Amino acid sequence: IKETYPEIIVVGTVGPFNEGTDYVEGWKLADKLGVPMVDEHYYQTPGWFLNNQDFYDKYDRSKKTKVYLGEYATHIPGRKANIETALTEALYLAALERNGDVVHMTSYAPLLAKEGHTQWNPDLIYFNNREVKPTTGYYVQKLYGQNAGNEYLPSKITLDNKDDKVQKRFASSIVRDSASGDVIVKLVNLLPVEVNTHVDLSGIGVIQPSAKRTVLTGKPADTPLPVEDTVEVAEKFDCQLPAYSFTVIRIKKANEK
């Protein structure tokens, strides 16, 4: 395939789980053959995603094989998707953006489900013969997809509370869209309290004084919709993050004279 169609990326598989024989042997074969990319799958509880945000931080950067996380979701058996599962996925996606040199693609699964005819719950988008019903997780995926950027800007988070359980429930990701020059700040707060944060964007260049902000927030069992508004920004600015929220701030560069 590589000789005849060099533009095609061959994607192998390492099984349906992130551990076990298929996973271990699949990676051995991928390393041996130099497979360009492998498809990883895992459906896990919110606790797993919270405690494994460093999963790809530990990846061997010398490996030629990259990752397509082709199936993943926060799964709580017997419970529908809500703001808790959506924000857990938002936290994990921030970690995946940080590891974009390893994880080249991701896709939530399962995607579509007709009400009354499902084999798996949760799914991302439900529908019947009359209407389509996106879940809260859909809006997290949409916000990440529409604000992906193509350049990751390293950043760090400093929290007053040093408790590990608190630290793991807050995440950020800052990227730049080189085509538009926009800088996109993503902030995830899975804590039950509002967080007053200070954003320092020193060195990113001159920016416009106002930016588009999108906030997805609600109580843990809620299934809210995102709300858009405009927020004042600067190289350094304060930002209030509601309890249980995902905030995306898209900042445009200043118009050149």
Secondary structure, DSSP 8 states (H G I E B T S, - for coil): -TTT-TT---EEE--SSSSSHHHHHHHHHHHHHT-SEEEEEEEE-HHHHHHTTTTTTTS-TT-S-EEEEEEEEE--TT----HHHHHHHHHHHHHHHHTTTTEEEE--S--EEETT--SSS--SEEE-SS-EEE-HHHHHHHHHHHT--SEE-------S---HHHHTTEEEEEEE-TTT--EEEEEEE-SSS-EEEEEE-TTS--B-SEEEEEEEE--TT-----EEEEEE--SEEEEEE-SSEEEEEEE-B----
